[in-house]
Amino acid sequence: MDARFNLFENGIGSRFAKRFAGAGLIVQQSPLPKSTQELVSLRASQINGCGHCIDMHTKEAAAAGETAVRLHLVAAWRESTVFTEEERAALAFAEEGTRLADAHQGVSDETWDQVRKHYDDDRLAALISLVALINAANRLAVITHQKGGSYEAGMFAAALD
């Protein structure tokens, strides 16, 4: 199935997409580790069934040096040994922040405490913003039927130039 709508070909959509991408740049340029950014984005995208974003974040992570083993295990991170405590806290935060309807209280106190143990205020602000942004990006892509498979590492950054 082809994409339903191209935001970049519409005046309102294009202006929104550019501002949305600008917000993403703030997170990308933050002290939150790039590997954590990609792992969190990948996990939220898996939960939301966003093939376009899974494709993008898998390829961006691999291009940045992330291992295939870790990328393959993101969906089962609780049942693996390849993630640090800090990454595990971020992945739990991403899941709970994504599955709001499933966890009516949102992020649990236990997960919040783990995240606070590992992340200072700047990295936490970036993590909160990232979870909000990736969930919005997933929704934009799923609603408009953006498909995965054709993304190449670096395409997003090139589109912002």
N, C-alpha and C positions, 0 to 999 in steps of 0.2 A: 504494500500500500504506500502510495506517495504521501509526503507531508501534506497536511491539510492547509497550512497557512505559513507564510514566510514573514515573520515579524519585521525583518530588515527591508522588505519591499513595501512597507506601509509607513506613512509618516509618523503616526502615533507610536506604532510598534517599534520603529527604528529609534526614535528618541528614547523610549523606555529601555530598550535593549542596551543602548549606549550607556545610560545612567546605571543600569543594573550591572553591566560589566565594570563600570567605574567603581562601584561598591565592592565588587569582587577583587579589584586591584588593591584595595586597602587591606584586605585579608591576605592576599598573596605577598604583600610587602611587609607583613607583620612579623613579629618574632616567633610565631607558631611554626614549628618545623614543617618544611615542605612535604616531607614524607607523611607526617600526620595529616596535613591538609588533604593529600590525595587519598589516603586510607579512609578518612572520615567521609570524604565526598563519594568514594566508591561504595562504602557500606550503605550510606543513605540512599544512593542510587539503586543499589541492589534491592533494598526494602521496597522502594517505590516503583520498581520495575521499569526503570528508565534506561532503555538500551543505548540511546545516544550518549547519556552521561556516563554510563558504565564503560562504554567504548572510549570516551575521552579520558576519563580519569585513570583507566588501566594503562592506556598508551602513554599518557603524560608521566605517570609514576614510573613505568618501565624506562622511558627515555631519561628520567632523572636518576636512574640506577637502582630502582626498587627491584627486588628479586622476584622471579616467577613464583617461587614457593610462597612467599608472603602474599602476593596478589591472589593466588589461588585459594589461600586460606582465610581471606578476609571474611567471607560469608560464614565461616565456622571458627572465628577467632577465639571463642571461649574454649574450644576443643583443640587448641593448638599451643605450641610452645615458642612460636617465632616472634611474638610481640612483647614489647617491654610493658612494665606496669603502667607507665605514662600513656602509651598507646592504647592499652586495654581500657584505661579510664576514659580516654577520648572516644573510643569505639562504643563503649557503653553509653556515654553521653549522647553520641550521635544516634544510637538506636532509640533511646528513650525520648530524645528530642524530635525524632521522626515519627515515632509510633504514638502520637499524642492521644489518638482515639482508643488505642489499646491499653494505654497506661494513663488513666484519667487524671492522675496527679502530675503528669509530665515527668520531669526528671526526678528520680527518687532522692531522698536525703543521703542515702548510702553512696549513690553515684556522684552526687554533688560533692560530698566530702572527699571522695577519691580524686575527682578533678581538681579540687582546691589544694589537695596535697601535692599535686604535680605541676600546676600551672599558676603563674603569677597573674596579676590583674590584666596586663596587656595581652598575654597569650590566651587568657580566659575570654576576654572581650572578643578576640579574633575567633576563638572556637565557637562561641555563642553565635557570632555573626555568620560564620561559615555554615553552621547547621541550618540557620534560617535561610541563607542564600541557596544552598544546594537543594533544599526542599522546594524552594520557589522555582529554581531552575528545572528540577525534575518535573514539576507540575506544568511549566511552560512547554517543555519538550514532549511530555506524554499527551497533553491536551491537543497539541498541533501535530502529533504523530511523527516526530523527528526520530528517525531510525538510527540504530548503531551499525557500525561496520565500515564506514567510509572516512572516519576521522583519522587524521595523521598528527602525530605529536607536533606541537608548535602552531597548529592552525588557529587556536583561540588567541594566542598572543599576536599573531600576524594580523588577525582581524581587527585588533585594537589600534594598530598603527595607522 
